[in-house]
Amino acid sequence: MKMKFATITLLALLIVAGSQAQVKDKVDSAAYAKLKSEGFERSQVMDILSMLTDVNGPRLTNSPGYKTAANYAKTTMEAWGLSNVHFDSFGEFGRGWQIKKFGLSATAPTYFNIISTPKAWSPGVKGTVSAEVVYLDVKTEEDLEKYKGKLKGKIVLFNFPIMPKPHFEPDATRHADSTLLKMANAAPRDRAASGTRRFATGAPEALTYKKWMMCQSEGALAVLECSRGDHGTLYPQAATIPYAPETPAAERLRAYAANAPKILPQVLVAAEHYNRLVRQIQKGVAVKLELTMETEFTAAEDGFNVIAEIPGTDKNAEVVMIGAHLDSWHGGTGTTDNGVGVAVCMEAMRLIKASGLQPKRTIRIGLWGGEEQGLYGSRGYVKKHLGETIDGKVVLKPAAEKFSIYLNTDNGTGKWRGINMQGNEKIRPIFREWLKPFERTGTATLSLNSTGSTDHVPFDGIGLPGFQFITDPIEYFTRSWHSNMDTYERAIEADLKYNAVLMATLAYQAAVREELIPRQ
């Protein structure tokens, strides 16, 4: 009898504790109603996105486009009445770069315009040049011999063709209920193993290095590479600086480095057009191309993030933070990666401000630079302001003790379906309450998954609560991610409005909660 009474008492205490937690973290319905009204009836998210992409894109780190986009974000948030709006240096980065003029076409044996673009931080060529084409069909080191003395002044097709396949599945998808259920039931994943996507490079590194060295020493005019993807989609990133396989990673400079070595002009070509050129040459036909490629480097300097705040009231020294990376690659206009994230975060700040809400804690936005080159902006911010790991030990700065939560967005235009909790089980009941207004509209999944490769990682890495949303994939990895098709047309207006209201709601709830968010 005593055992039964004790069990009943314990269950009662657990129920009361659970009820208290729910009351404590219950969404402020009046605040949510204001955010929802402003966000769906007077949204500015698509206009913000158009300014970031159509007008100021692309936004390669330290490029003129990045700087004009940063100025747009800064002046816009100042006009909304946000406080402490400023550029915050994250440390040394390197040179800026942009394309001034570019065109590539085949002139023989027949004319056609070639879908292509320079790789970032590639040098250009003087004027418009016409040159014969050589396909570097090299599978072994012995194959290199037959090209000696034949590359000077030529345009070189550097890699093997990549053969597109028909699409029997749609490019765009949303998360199925079964997929979300698997996420909800997932055990915590190792942070170090999560979130990295790799693509096969083809030839062994040693042979690839020797091919680059031959092109350079022989005096090739430019190097063309076949892009992965199809339907004319390009996935351009940084130009290659060739290094021998034994060169330590720490000694390998990036193309944007102030002291980067001289390299050949490099162009990425759509698979369908690259393959056509290869087939022509394999048939013994002489191929000629006409190339105009004017690129511009700007002086090496520190990189910077854009920071702004809505000051808190009685707990204004404590901080809730939201953010997304402002920089992009240069093939398209950086819409789904990550103009949509920036637009959602800016709009969320506008919603809170325009609704007249007074958060207890300061709500801060961070728009990061250098994400595409290695999370430089967010890593630099965390190290400068919050803490770092030294000799395997986390050393926190005073500001970290008053830091509550960081919410990040960087997985495309899709609707948010939940949150990856980075293994932090303590956050589950809090997020569960905060997502209740969004359950009926499909956002309820809480997963212990730890995701990587974006700007919540530096926060999470020093033990601060940093989270990334579970996002409907739409056509992110199948079409728009890092591609020339990453344009305004890829954005879904209804999803972005929804996400902005959700971001504003979570940020506000964190800012008025009695305690800081629990750490793992």
JOQUIHU-V619279 format. One record per helix or strand. SS is the DSSP state (a for helix, b for strand). FROM is the first residue (numbers start at 1). TO is the last residue. If there is no record, write none. Layout:
# JOQUIHU-V619279
ss	from	to
SS	FROM	TO
SS	FROM	TO
This chain:
# JOQUIHU-V619279
ss	from	to
a	2	24
a	29	41
a	45	55
a	64	79
b	83	108
b	112	113
b	116	118
b	120	120
b	128	135
a	141	147
b	155	157
b	173	173
a	177	185
a	191	193
a	205	218
b	222	226
b	238	238
a	249	251
b	265	269
a	271	282
b	288	310
b	315	325
a	335	354
b	361	368
a	376	385
b	387	390
b	393	396
a	398	401
b	403	408
b	416	420
a	425	434
a	436	438
b	445	447
a	457	461
b	466	471
b	474	474
a	476	480
a	488	490
a	493	512
